[in-house]
Amino acid sequence: MNKITVYEKPTCTTCRKVSKILTEAGIDFEKVNYYIEPFSKKKLTELLKKMNMKPSELLRKNDEAYKKMKNKIEKLSEDEILNLMIENPDLVQRPIIEVGNKAILARPPEKINEILR
């Protein structure tokens, strides 16, 4: 199996559940805290392409950071939203699981099974 990378915020409950699922299954994986190692535009674009998602579909719309900028965000292009997400990691839904040429947003955590098949 290809290397599994989990892009996460360690304090996130869903991220911890995904880590637990992988650990209990005996699967080796790498964790990337994207608050410490921020996404580059190239990497986030690559992940979005692998997930077949637009930046606007990866926004954390229930997060306070989004709610504060909602009116501004609604007027932005997808590329501008991508740039905003890179500047403000709180806007990025998590966890993102990457395996080879595939990636998924593991919400709910059980969605990880889709990529492990």
N, C-alpha and C positions, 0 to 999 in steps of 0.2 A: 504494500500500500504506500502511496505517496505520503510525504510529510504532511501532518495536520498542523495548521496554525490557527490559533484562536485569538482574535483581536477583541480585547475586553477592557472593562473597568473592573478591577478586582473587588470593589465594594458592591458591585451590582449582583443582586440575588440571582437573576437569570444566568449571568456569567458563571457564578459559583455552581449552579445546578449543572450547567454544561460540563464544567471541569469535573464534577463528581461523576457524571455519566461516563465520561471518557476514562477517568481513573479506574472506576469500578469495572469497566470493560477491559482493563489492561491495555489500553491504547496509549501509545507514546505520542505526546503532542507538545507543541511549543506555545507558550502564552506570550502575547504582546500587549502590554498595557499602553494603549494609544494616547494616554495622557502623558506618559514619560517618553515614549517613542512616537511622536505624532505622525499621522499619515502624510505622505507627500501627495501632491496632486496626482502624480503618475500612479502611485499605489492605490489610492482611493478610486481613481478612474478604472484601473484594472479590476479591482474587486467588484465595482458596480457592473462592469461588463460581464464578469463571470456570473454574477447573480441575475443578470438581465434586468437591472433596475436603473431608474433615473435617480439622480441625486434627491429630487423632491420626494421620492418614495422611501428614502432611507432616513428621512428626518424624524427625530424624536418629538412628535407633536404634542405629547403630554408633558414634556419637560418645561420647566420654568423659563429656561433660556429661549426656547422656541416661542413661548407665549409672549415674552417681552418683545420679540422681533417679528411677530406674525405678520403685521401689516407691511413691514419692509420686505420680508421674505416672499410674500405673495406677489410682489411686483418684480422679482428677480428672474433672470434666465436660469436655466439648469446649470450653466457654467458658473454663474455668479453664486448660486446656491452651493455648488461644490466648493468654491473658494471660501465661502462663509463657514462651511462645515470643517474645513481644514483649520481655519482660525479659531473655531469654537467647537471642540470635540464633544461638548455636551449635546450638540445637535445631531450626533450620529447614533442611530439605533445600534444596539449591541445584543449579544455578541455576534461577530461575523466569523464564520468558520471557512477556512480555505484549505482545499485539498487538490493539488495539481491544477487542472484547468477548470475546476468548479469551485464555487463559493456559495454559501447560503447565509441568510440571517436566521439565526437559531432562536426564533421566537414563535411558539413556545420552545423550551429547551429540547423537547422530544423530537423536534424537527431535525435535529442532528442525525437521526437515523437515516434520513433521506440521502445524506452525503456519505454515510458509512457503508452503504450497500455495495 
